[in-house]
């Protein structure tokens, strides 16, 4: 008789567990809230793809590598602090932010410069506060932050000029490539030429 009661209780517990597993099918449960997700069509916006195409043409790949959408917290962290709450607060200010592009040394992947493409959203007060904060943080750690106005196409020379203040080795572009790029800028697909 006792075995029968234990068996019924076990079946009841298994039924509840199975119901909970099936209830979340197709949704991700987080903190009691159902969330549905979908994939984005592309990693970069049209302006970011265009800029990446020109960066790929300008940067010497034997010297540097380009990474996109890098979290600030992957490059910068708060100084150690005995007060865990203060450290966590400082970390949270950078955790959800990212740089549009980061240029690193090819040999050891140390960051050389971060790049932000400034679109229309950068004119908003809240976004300007974010930009000022990032400039201050980058200044503290000695990471140059290059700001470039976002647009559909870029000229080689303007990208080279934007990178002139940082230690980035740029490639020499052949005459045919230079004419092609400067007559129309990089195309939207990010493929140059």
N, C-alpha and C positions, 0 to 999 in steps of 0.2 A: 504494500500500500504506500509506504514512504517513497519507494522508487517511482511509483506512478505519479505522485505529487511532484517530485523533483523533475521528472520527465516533462510534465505539463508546464512547469515553471520555465524549464530550459527552452521548450518550444515557444513559449510566450516571449521570452527575451530575444530569441532568434528572429521571430516575426517582427518585433519592434525594430531591431537592427536592420533587417532587410528593408523595411518600410522607409527608414531614414535614408538608407543608401539610394533607393529608387526615387525618393522625393527630390533629390538634388540632381537628377539626371539632366544634362544640358545646361546646368547653371553651376556656378561656383559659389559655395557658401562661405561667407566671411562675416564674422561678428553678427550672425543672425540675419544678414541681409542677402538676398539672392542677387547675383550680378550676372549679366550675360556679356560676353565679349565677342568681338569680331576682329578680323585682321584688317590692317590698313593696306591700301593698294600699293604704296611705295614708301620707302624709308625717308626720302627727302622731298621737299617741296620743289617746284619748278626752279625757283631762284637758287635753292641749295644745290640742285643737280647741275645747274649752269655754272655756278661758282666752283663746284668740285671739278668739273671738266677743265676749267682754266687752271685751277690749282694743280691738277695732275700734269698739265702742260708746263707749268712754271717751276714746280718743285723738282729738284734733282732726286730721283728715287734711290740712287746709290747713297745719298746722304740723309734723306728724310722720308718719313712715312706719314700719311694723312689718315686720321680717324674722324669719323663723324658721330655727332650726338653723344658725346662723352659726358658722363655725369661729373659735375664739379667735385663731388665727394670721392671720385675715383682718382683725382689728382691732388686734392687738397683736403687736409683734415685739421680740426682744431688742435691746438697745443694740449698736451695732457694736463688735466686739472683734477685736483683732489675732490672738488665738488662735482660729483657725477651729473647732477642736474644742470649745472652751467655748461658742462661739456656737451651733454645731450642737446641742450638748447642751441648751442653754436653749431653742432652737427646738423640739426634739423633745418637750419637756415640755408645750408648748402646741399642737403641730401636730394631734394627733388629738382634741383636746377641742373642744366646741362649747357655745355658749350656746343655751338654748331659744328665746329671743327677744331681739332687739335693736331698740331704738327709736332712730331717726335723725331729724335735722332734715330736713324735706321739701325745702328749697331746695338744700342741698349734700350731704346724706346723711352728715353727720358724726354719729358715735354720741353719743347722749345718755345712754343707760342700757342695761345688759344685764339680762336677767331669767332666773332659774333657777327652775323648778318643782321643788320638793323632794318626791319620792315616797319610798316606803319604802326604796329603795336608798340614800338619803342618810343612813340610820342606820348603815350598814355602815362599819367603821373605814377601809377603803381609800377609800371614797367621801367620808368626812369629811375625809381628808387632801387629796383632790382639791379639795374645796370650800374648805378653808383656803388652799390654794395659789392658787386662782383669786381669792379675796378679796384676798390679798396682792398679786397681780399687778395686779388692777383698781385697788387702792389706789395702787400705784406710778404708774400712768398716768392717774389721776384719772377713771376710768370707773365711775360708780356701778353696783354689782351688787345688784339687788333680788331677794331670796329670797322665794318664795311657796309655801306648802304646796300640793302637788298634790291635787286632788279632782275629782269628777265635775262639779260646778257651782260657779259663783262669783257673788257679789253685786257689783253695781256699786260700792257704797260701800267694800267691802273692797279692791277693786282700786284705786280712787282713793286710799284710805289707804296702800296699799303704794307707790304712786307719789308720794306727798306729799313725800318727801324729795329728789326729783329734779326737774330743770327740764323737766317735760313738761306741755304745755298739754292739759287735759282738756276735753271738750265738755260742754255743759249738756244733760242728757237731759230730754226732754219728759215730762209727768206720765204719759201713757199708756204710754210706753216704760219709764219707771222702775217703774211698778206691775207691768208684765208681767215685767220682768227680776228684780225683787226678790221676786216671788211664787214664782219657780221657778228663778232663776238662768239662766244661759245653757244652752241645750240641748246635747246631746252633739255634734250635727253642727256646732256652732260658729256656726250661724245664730241670731242673736238676734231674739227677738220671736216 
